[in-house]
Amino acid sequence: MLYNKKQSDLLKESIIKWEGIVDRTGVDNGTKNCALCQEYYNKFCKDCPIAIHTTVDECFNTPYHDWLIIIESDEWPYENTNDETQKAAEEELEFLQMLLKKTILFRDLT
């Protein structure tokens, strides 16, 4: 996959968010603390590296969707509090890291 520098940088920021969730120092506040969502969500996820990979918007077909299913709260922020959420958070982090590894950076012309 080809991502420009901005897409790659936002993906890296999202990885940092999920590293915090995995080590239980961070929380998931949905689009409010996702660098990718801050840039792409209101554009129907157009040009989001995740949507490019999955070919769908709103993180469907990703471990994040599984994370949302197992959260036992309707209130944001969502926290990693048990073995099931830990596994889901680790899977989301690994997914994002895999996307970053598959990127080939090219000069950002914007």
C-alpha positions as CSV (number, residue, x, y, z in Angstrom):
1,M,0.0,0.0,0.0
2,L,1.1,3.5,-0.7
3,Y,0.4,6.1,2.0
4,N,1.7,9.6,2.0
5,K,3.6,11.0,5.0
6,K,0.5,12.5,6.6
7,Q,-1.4,9.2,6.5
8,S,1.6,7.3,7.9
9,D,2.1,9.9,10.7
10,L,-1.5,9.6,11.7
11,L,-1.3,5.9,11.7
12,K,1.7,6.1,14.0
13,E,-0.3,8.3,16.4
14,S,-3.1,5.8,16.4
15,I,-0.5,3.1,17.3
16,I,0.6,5.2,20.2
17,K,-3.0,5.4,21.4
18,W,-3.4,1.7,21.3
19,E,0.0,1.0,23.0
20,G,-1.5,3.0,25.9
21,I,-4.7,1.0,25.9
22,V,-2.8,-2.3,25.8
23,D,-0.6,-1.3,28.8
24,R,-3.7,0.2,30.5
25,T,-2.4,3.7,30.8
26,G,-4.7,5.0,28.0
27,V,-8.3,4.8,27.0
28,D,-10.4,4.7,23.9
29,N,-12.5,7.8,23.4
30,G,-13.6,6.8,20.0
31,T,-13.2,9.5,17.3
32,K,-12.2,12.0,19.9
33,N,-8.8,10.5,20.5
34,C,-8.0,8.7,17.3
35,A,-5.7,10.7,15.0
36,L,-7.0,8.9,11.9
37,C,-10.6,9.6,12.8
38,Q,-9.8,13.3,13.5
39,E,-8.7,13.6,10.0
40,Y,-10.9,11.2,8.0
41,Y,-14.1,10.3,9.9
42,N,-16.1,13.3,8.8
43,K,-15.0,12.6,5.2
44,F,-16.7,9.1,5.4
45,C,-13.2,7.7,6.1
46,K,-12.0,8.6,2.6
47,D,-8.2,8.2,2.4
48,C,-8.0,6.7,5.8
49,P,-5.3,3.9,5.7
50,I,-7.7,1.5,7.6
51,A,-10.5,2.1,5.1
52,I,-8.2,1.8,2.2
53,H,-7.1,-1.6,3.6
54,T,-10.5,-2.9,4.5
55,T,-12.5,-1.2,1.7
56,V,-15.1,-0.2,4.2
57,D,-15.6,2.8,6.5
58,E,-15.9,3.1,10.3
59,C,-13.3,0.4,11.0
60,F,-15.6,-2.4,10.1
61,N,-13.8,-5.7,9.3
62,T,-11.1,-4.8,11.9
63,P,-10.2,-5.8,15.4
64,Y,-11.6,-2.4,16.5
65,H,-15.1,-3.5,15.6
66,D,-14.5,-6.6,17.8
67,W,-13.3,-4.4,20.6
68,L,-16.5,-2.4,20.5
69,I,-18.6,-5.5,20.7
70,I,-17.0,-6.8,23.9
71,I,-16.9,-3.5,25.8
72,E,-19.4,-3.7,28.7
73,S,-20.1,0.0,28.9
74,D,-22.2,2.5,26.9
75,E,-20.2,5.4,28.3
76,W,-17.0,6.8,26.8
77,P,-14.1,6.4,27.4
78,Y,-13.7,2.7,27.0
79,E,-11.0,1.0,29.1
80,N,-9.1,-2.2,28.9
81,T,-10.2,-3.8,32.1
82,N,-10.1,-7.6,31.7
83,D,-8.6,-10.5,29.8
84,E,-11.1,-10.2,27.0
85,T,-10.6,-6.5,26.4
86,Q,-6.8,-7.0,26.7
87,K,-6.9,-9.5,23.9
88,A,-9.0,-7.3,21.7
89,A,-6.8,-4.3,22.4
90,E,-3.7,-6.3,21.5
91,E,-5.3,-7.4,18.3
92,E,-6.1,-3.8,17.3
93,L,-2.6,-2.7,18.1
94,E,-1.2,-5.6,16.0
95,F,-3.5,-4.7,13.1
96,L,-2.4,-1.1,13.1
97,Q,1.3,-2.2,13.3
98,M,0.8,-4.5,10.4
99,L,-0.7,-1.7,8.3
100,L,2.3,0.5,9.1
101,K,4.7,-2.2,8.1
102,K,3.0,-2.6,4.8
103,T,3.3,1.0,3.9
104,I,5.7,2.4,1.4
105,L,6.3,6.1,2.1
106,F,6.6,8.5,-0.7
107,R,7.1,12.3,-0.6
108,D,4.0,14.1,0.6
109,L,3.1,16.6,-2.1
110,T,0.5,18.3,0.0
